[in-house]
Amino acid sequence: DKVDLKKEWAGLYNATKKPALVTVPEGNFLVVHGQGDPNASDAYPNAIQALYSLSYTMKFGRKTDSDVPDWNIMPLETIWYTEGSEVFVPEEKSNWSWIAMILQPSFITAAMVAEAAAAVRRKRGDVPALDAAKLVRFDEGLSAQVLHVGPYAEETATIELLAEWIGTQGYAPRGRHHEIYLSDPGRTKPERLRTIIRQPVAPVG
C-alpha cells in the first residue's frame, strides 16, 4: 500500500486565487532553520538539498519486506519571518529568518532520519546542512491561504490581498508567513510558478 499524503491532507496542498480558511493539523516535518537572503548565500539551497536527499533516501531505502509503506514526496515549504517581529516584510530579505521543511508520513522517526543521513554520506560524502535537518512536530491550526501564480518576487500583491481578506473576515494574523511551493522553479517558467501563501489567524477580540 502507498500512503497518499496529498489525499490525507486534502485542501491543504491545493488552493485557488480566492482566499479561504483552513484548519491545519499537527504534522511530522523534516526541517532546517536558517537566516538571511535566500539568494545571497548557499544556506537556503543547501537546506533544500538536504531535505530532499533525506526524504528520497528514506523513501527508496525502504526494505521491500518491511512494514513501512511507500509514500509520495511532498512539496517544499518555507516559513519566513523576521526575528522579534510578527510582521513579515517581503522587501527586507537580509533580515529574514526561515525554516525550510517537507511534510513526512507519521511513521517516520528520528532514527530513520539518522539512518538516511548516514546513507547519504556514504553515497555522496559531505552534504551541507545534513546535520542541521531535524524531525519536528508542527501544528499550525486555523489559517488563511491563497494561491499565487507568478514569480516569487511578485508575491507582495498576493500577500496584501490575503492580509486584507483576513481583516474583512474578522480575523487577525497569528504566527508566521508560510509558503508552499507547488512548482519546480527549475522546470517552470516564472510566470507559471504556483505557490500557496498561508497565514495562521485568530479571531479578533
N, C-alpha and C positions, 0 to 999 in steps of 0.2 A: 504494500500500500504506500501511496505517496501523500505526504502532508501538504495540503494546498493552503499556504499562509494567506494568500490574497483572498481566498474564499473565507477562511476563518476570520479575517479582518475586513470583511466586505464593507464598502463605504468609507474606509479609512485610507485606502490607497488608490482611490479614484475620486475625482471631484469635477465640478463644472465651473464655468466663469461666473456663476451665480453663487454668492457666499451661502454657507449652510452651517448649522450647528451639528457637531458630532460628539459622542462620548467615547473617549479613547481608554481602553482597559490597560491594566498593567501588562507590560511585555518584557520579554527576555532580549536584551540588546547587547551586541558587541560594540564597544565604544572606544574612541581615542579622543582625549582632550588636547586642545592646543590654543594658541594665541596668534594674533596678528593678521595682516592682509594675506588671504589665501593665495594671491597671485604674486606675492613678493618674496616667497621663500619656498623651500621644498617640504615644509612641515605638513601642509594640508594634503598635497599629492601623496606624500609618504604614508599618511594616515589612511587614505583611501586604499592604497596598495596593500597595506597590512590587513585592513578589514576584509577586502575581497580575497586575498591569499588565504586567510584563515577560514573564511566562510566556504570557499570552494574545496579547500583541503579537507575540512570536516565532512562536507557532502560526499566527495568522491573517495574519501578514505574509509567510508563505512565498510565493515566486513559483510560480505554477502550472506553469511549465515547468522548475522547478528539480529537482534530485535529492533535495531534502530532503523526506522523507515526513511525513505528518500524524502526530499523536500525541495521546493523551489527557492532559489536565492532571491531575497527581497531587494528593493531599490536602496540606494544610498540615501541617507537623510542627514541633515545637519542642524543642530541648534546653534543659533547665532545670538550673541549678547555682548553687552559692554559691562565690565566689572563695576559694581556699585551703582548701576542704573537699571531700572525696569524698562526703560525706553530704548528700543533698538534704533540706532541711527545708521541707515544704509550707507551714507556717504563717508563715514569715518572708519574706513577699513583698518587703518593701523591700530585702532583701539579695540578691535573686535576680539572676543574670545569665542571659541567654537567647540562643539562636541560632534564629531563625525560618528555615525552609527548605522548599523544594519540590524534589522529585526531577525531573531533566530527562533527556531522552534523551542517550545517549552522544555523539551528533554535535553537540550544542550547544556552541559555543565562546564564549570571552570576547568575541571580535569581534562575534558575533551578539547578545550581551547589550548591548554598547555601542551597536550599531545600533538595537536595540529601545528603549533608554533615550532615544536621540535622537528616535525616532519618538513616544514617549510625551510628551516635552517639547513637540514641535511641536503635538501634538493637545491637550494638557491644561495646558501651562505647567509651572510648578514643582510637582513631586510629591515631597513629603518622603520621605527615605530612599532615593530612587532611586540616588543616588551611593554609598550605603552597600552596595548589593547587589553581591555578588561570586559568581563561579562557582568552586566548590571541589570537590576530590575528597574524599570522606568514606568511611571504612572502619570499620565498627562491629564486625564479626566475630561471635563467639559471644555470643548474648544470650538472655535470657528475656523473654517477653512475655505479656500477658493483656489481655482486653477489659474495659473499664469501661463500664457503661451507667448513665447518670445525670448529674447536674450536675457540672461541673468542681470545684466547692467540696467535693464529697463523694468525691473520689478517694483520700483518705488511707487508707481501709479497704482499697481495692484495691491500693494501693502496699504496704501492710503485708502483705497476703496474698501478693503476688508475692515480697517480701523473705523471708518465712518459707519459701515453697516453694523458693526458690533455695538456702537453707541446707539444707533436707532432701535436696536432690539432690546435695549435696557441692560446691557452688559458692559463690563469694563475689562481691559486686558489684565491677565494674571499670568505671570510666568513669562517664558522666553519665546522669542520668534523661532519658528520651526519651518524648515523647508524639506520637501521630499522630491527627489529628482527622478522623474519617470522616464526621462530620455537619456541616452548616452551622448554626451556632448561631442565625443569623437566621431560619431556616426550620424549626427543630426544637425541640420542647418540651424543657426542661431534663432532664426525667426520661427522655427517649429519646435523649439525646446518646450517641454511640458513640465511644469513644476507646481506642486501643491504648496501653497503658503498656509501655514497653520498658526493660530494664536490661541493659547489657553485663555479662558474667560471666566468671570464670576459675575453673578447678578449685582447690579448697582443697588446699594442700600442693604 
